[in-house]
Structure formats: C-alpha cells, structure tokens
Amino acid sequence: MANELEILAQVDRLFDELIAQQRGKVLELGRRLVPALSSEDVLNPDGYPELADSGPFNYEDGCLAGLVAGQMAVRARVLAPLRGDDR
C-alpha cells in the first residue's frame, strides 16, 4: 500500500505542476488582453469584457478548470480512501 500511496502522491504532484503551468498560461494570455490584470482578476474574468469575449482565453481558462476538477476527483475518489479519510 505504501508504494500505491507514493505513486498516487506523484500523480497529485504532477497535477500541481500542470495546474501551475496552466495558471501561468492563462495569466499571460489575460495580460495580453488586459495588461494590468492580476492573478486575482483572472479568477473572475467576467468583470473584463476583453477576457469574456476572447475565445482563446476562455479555452485556456476551461483547460485550467478541467485540470483542477481532475485533481479534485483523484483526491476524492482515490487518495482519500487509501489514506483512510472517508469523510
């Protein structure tokens, strides 16, 4: 079981890396459209018409949301039960 937990921990760290990379990509793309955009602003892009109307921004933001959802699903369905955290 320790080996399984280590493999799953590696998967979780991989998700962390992918999410960080995608957050950077979303912020970079957002700042091309709104130069003064902060990392907090990116969390609520609806307040910026330039972002809301940008297909490429919305695509990358959707990819980020998918990665976060995937990580949460793995944590909830796989990691938590293996660690004995069956809340």
C-alpha positions in Angstrom: 0.0 0.0 0.0 2.9 2.4 0.6 4.0 2.0 -2.9 0.5 2.8 -4.2 0.3 5.9 -2.0 3.7 7.1 -3.3 2.5 6.6 -6.9 -0.7 8.5 -6.3 1.2 11.2 -4.5 3.3 11.6 -7.6 0.2 11.9 -9.7 -1.1 14.6 -7.3 2.2 16.5 -7.6 2.0 16.1 -11.4 -1.4 17.7 -11.3 0.1 20.5 -9.1 2.7 21.2 -11.8 0.2 21.1 -14.7 -2.1 23.4 -12.9 0.6 25.9 -12.1 1.8 25.9 -15.7 -1.8 26.4 -16.9 -2.4 29.2 -14.4 0.7 30.9 -15.8 -0.5 30.5 -19.3 -4.0 31.9 -18.5 -2.5 34.9 -16.7 -0.1 35.6 -19.6 -2.8 35.4 -22.1 -5.1 37.5 -20.0 -2.4 40.2 -19.6 -2.0 40.4 -23.4 -5.7 41.5 -23.4 -5.7 43.5 -20.1 -2.1 44.5 -19.2 -2.8 45.4 -15.6 -4.6 42.1 -14.9 -3.7 40.5 -11.6 -3.7 36.8 -10.7 -6.8 37.5 -8.6 -8.5 39.2 -11.5 -8.1 36.1 -13.6 -10.3 34.2 -11.1 -13.2 36.4 -12.0 -12.7 37.2 -15.7 -16.4 38.1 -16.2 -15.6 41.6 -15.0 -13.4 42.2 -18.0 -15.2 42.2 -21.4 -11.9 41.7 -23.2 -11.5 38.4 -21.4 -15.1 37.3 -21.5 -15.2 37.9 -25.3 -11.9 36.1 -26.0 -12.2 32.6 -27.3 -8.6 31.7 -26.8 -8.7 33.0 -23.2 -11.9 31.1 -22.4 -10.4 27.9 -23.9 -7.3 28.1 -21.8 -9.3 29.0 -18.7 -11.5 26.0 -19.4 -8.4 23.8 -19.6 -7.3 25.1 -16.2 -10.8 24.3 -14.7 -10.6 20.8 -16.1 -7.2 20.2 -14.6 -8.4 21.4 -11.2 -11.5 19.3 -11.4 -9.4 16.3 -12.4 -7.1 16.7 -9.4 -10.1 17.1 -7.0 -11.7 14.0 -8.4 -8.5 11.9 -8.0 -8.1 13.2 -4.4 -11.7 12.5 -3.5 -12.1 9.1 -5.2 -8.6 7.6 -4.9 -6.3 9.3 -2.4 -8.7 10.0 0.4 -10.0 6.4 0.8 -6.4 5.0 0.6 -5.4 7.3 3.3 -8.4 6.3 5.4 -10.0 9.7 5.0 -13.5 8.5 4.1 -15.5 11.6 5.0 
